Amino acid sequence: MRLFTHLCNRLSRIAMLWLAVLVWLLPAPARADDKRFRLSAPAALSQSGLLQHIIPRFALKTGVRVEIVQDGMEAEIALGPQAGRAVFEGAGAVWRLRVDGTHPGAVRFADWLTSEIGQRTVTSYEVAGVAVFSLPDVVDVAEIGPVFEGDVVLGKQVALARCGRCHAVSPENQMTTIGSTPSFAVLRTFADWDVRFQSFYALKPHPAFTQVAGVTQPFAQNLPPPIAPIEVTLEELEAIIAYVAGLTPADLGAPIQVQ
């Protein structure tokens, strides 16, 4: 009887472990969420008709659906005249793009909107035969950021080895990553990129499989990591941040040259 009970408990633990792995690996729920995000915009921009012109074209190309919400409501991406990178102007304002997270669909929209195709889609919008929006004649001044000490070469090596299986760390691994995760260059565009990297191990989904020596608690015995764990030291984390500090942020708003 004891042997039977022991075998049942052991099989139960194995089943729970495999279930955790399957839940982690199954792509369907994540992909469903990745295919829909919210875009906040002021009433003036929504009423201009531009969003109704560009969003269906983006959705047709990518399969990603965009829900337009009022300015100030919770959203993964925002268009407004206050903060962010200038992407187009018209209707009495210079409109700026701000990505408020790492939602793959929102990042993909930002990449598309600031690409040559996206910018041409914006400038092709007309009312009564007259173009309403144009490319911005604005030069954004880069703010002086903090200086990060660390071994840049080591940072790149560690980032490629530890983070490269999901994120595009550099051109060397951009073809072998998970497409739904933002690249380091895109993450570098966020105003709080340094805070995100310094605390990445506490941001989902990293706590499930990340260990920082001397900082994080060991994994619970009944909750093993669903994938091969990532282990870094504070010195390696400082090196990664120093490497990222030297990256050129992804271009999310530079004007294009129309031939």
Order of alpha helices (4+ residues) and beta strands (2+ residues): alpha-alpha-beta-alpha-alpha-beta-beta-beta-beta-alpha-alpha-beta-beta-beta-alpha-alpha-alpha-beta-beta-alpha
